[in-house]
């Protein structure tokens, strides 16, 4: 993972895209938040996430939602796309993939708050929707993380909206 200090040092942005097919957190890049004194959410929706079942090798498909409250650094979107694509041949359980993504983004940005939610398509008649979050310890964000986790998905969606 690269912590870049200036927008002009991004290595992926504005260049021809070369896709890797193996999990690679070094693809992630960040840039300075111009509004670190403001609390606001940034949300990414990745409706075409794929990974592999670690047991059968079958593909798993999901919509992944990443929301975070930045502090000093923000993730650069093209690097995030390349990073998420790098899970294509990665064999791990759904829950592991979402926690890995969250932890890699915490390491990169040190956000005030972050949550990652994977809504996987059913395979074998069962869908799995892991949700994980983090609030910076010792801050109001730690309490918010617990509140959101403890009340997460109290009103789940209908099956017909997948």
C-alpha positions in Angstrom: 0.0 0.0 0.0 1.3 3.4 -0.9 0.8 6.5 1.1 1.2 9.3 -1.4 1.5 12.9 -0.3 0.6 14.7 -3.4 -2.0 14.1 -6.2 0.8 14.3 -8.8 2.4 11.1 -7.5 -0.4 8.7 -8.2 0.9 5.7 -10.2 -2.4 4.4 -11.6 -4.4 7.5 -12.3 -4.4 8.6 -15.9 -2.4 5.5 -17.1 -3.4 2.5 -19.1 -4.9 -0.1 -16.8 -3.1 -3.3 -16.2 -5.3 -5.8 -14.2 -3.8 -8.2 -11.8 -5.7 -11.3 -10.9 -4.1 -12.1 -7.5 -4.8 -10.3 -4.2 -2.5 -7.4 -4.0 -2.9 -4.7 -1.3 0.2 -2.8 -2.7 -2.2 -1.5 -5.4 -3.9 0.8 -2.9 -2.9 4.4 -3.0 -4.1 7.4 -1.1 -4.0 11.2 -1.3 -4.4 14.0 1.3 -7.9 14.9 2.4 -8.5 18.6 1.7 -11.1 18.8 4.5 -9.8 16.8 7.4 -11.7 19.1 9.9 -15.0 18.1 8.4 -16.7 14.8 9.2 -18.3 13.3 6.1 -18.9 10.0 4.5 -17.3 8.7 1.3 -19.1 5.7 -0.2 -18.0 3.3 -2.9 -20.2 0.8 -4.5 -18.6 -2.1 -6.3 -21.4 -4.2 -7.9 -19.1 -6.6 -9.7 -16.8 -8.0 -7.0 -15.6 -11.5 -7.5 -13.5 -13.9 -5.5 -13.2 -17.7 -5.3 -14.5 -20.2 -2.8 -11.4 -21.5 -1.0 -12.8 -25.1 -0.9 -14.4 -25.6 -4.3 -12.7 -22.9 -6.4 -16.1 -21.8 -7.7 -16.5 -18.1 -8.3 -18.4 -15.9 -5.8 -20.1 -12.7 -6.9 -21.0 -9.7 -4.7 -21.9 -6.1 -4.5 -19.4 -4.6 -2.0 -20.2 -1.3 -0.3 -17.4 0.6 1.4 -18.3 3.7 3.5 -15.8 5.7 5.5 -15.2 9.0 7.3 -11.7 10.1 6.3 -9.2 11.8 8.4 -5.9 13.0 6.8 -5.9 10.5 3.9 -8.4 9.2 1.3 -8.2 6.2 -0.9 -7.7 6.9 -4.6 -10.6 5.4 -6.5 -8.7 3.8 -9.5 -6.3 2.1 -7.1 -9.3 0.8 -5.1 -10.9 -0.6 -8.3 -7.6 -2.4 -9.2 -7.3 -3.7 -5.6 -10.9 -5.0 -5.5 -10.3 -6.6 -8.9 -7.2 -8.3 -7.5 -9.5 -10.6 -5.5 -10.7 -12.3 -8.7 -8.5 -15.3 -8.2 -8.2 -15.0 -4.4 -9.7 -18.0 -2.5 -11.2 -16.9 0.8 -14.5 -17.1 2.5 -16.9 -14.1 2.1 -16.4 -13.0 5.7 -12.6 -13.1 5.3 -12.6 -11.0 2.1 -14.7 -8.2 3.7 -12.5 -8.1 6.8 -9.3 -8.2 4.7 -10.6 -5.2 2.6 -11.5 -3.3 5.7 -8.2 -3.9 7.4 -6.2 -3.0 4.3 -8.1 0.3 4.0 -7.5 1.0 7.7 -3.8 0.4 7.3 -3.7 2.7 4.2 -5.8 5.6 5.4 -6.3 5.4 9.2 -9.9 6.6 8.8 -12.0 7.9 11.6 -14.7 5.3 10.8 -15.1 2.6 8.1 -17.6 -0.1 7.2 -17.5 -2.8 4.5 -20.6 -4.8 3.5 -20.5 -7.6 1.0 -23.9 -8.7 -0.5 -23.0 -12.0 -2.2 -25.2 -13.7 -4.7 -26.7 -17.0 -3.6 -24.8 -20.2 -4.4 -26.5 -23.4 -3.4 -29.6 -21.5 -2.4 -28.0 -19.4 0.3 -26.6 -15.9 0.2 -24.1 -14.5 2.7 -23.9 -10.8 3.5 -21.0 -10.1 5.8 -20.7 -6.7 7.4 -17.7 -5.4 9.3 -16.9 -1.9 10.7 -14.3 0.0 12.7 -14.3 3.2 14.7 -11.0 4.7 15.8 -10.5 3.6 19.5 -11.0 6.3 22.1 -13.1 8.5 19.9 -16.8 9.0 19.2 -16.3 6.8 16.1 -15.6 3.8 18.3 -19.0 4.2 19.9 -20.7 4.8 16.5 -19.1 1.6 15.2 -20.6 -0.4 18.0 -24.0 1.2 17.6 -24.1 0.6 13.8 -22.9 -3.0 14.3 -25.4 -3.8 17.0 -28.3 -2.4 14.9 -27.0 -3.6 11.6 -29.6 -5.1 9.2 -32.5 -4.9 11.7 -34.7 -4.5 8.6 -33.2 -6.7 5.9 -34.1 -6.2 2.3 -36.6 -8.3 0.4 -35.3 -11.2 -1.6 -36.7 -9.6 -4.8 -34.3 -6.7 -4.9 -31.1 -8.6 -5.5 
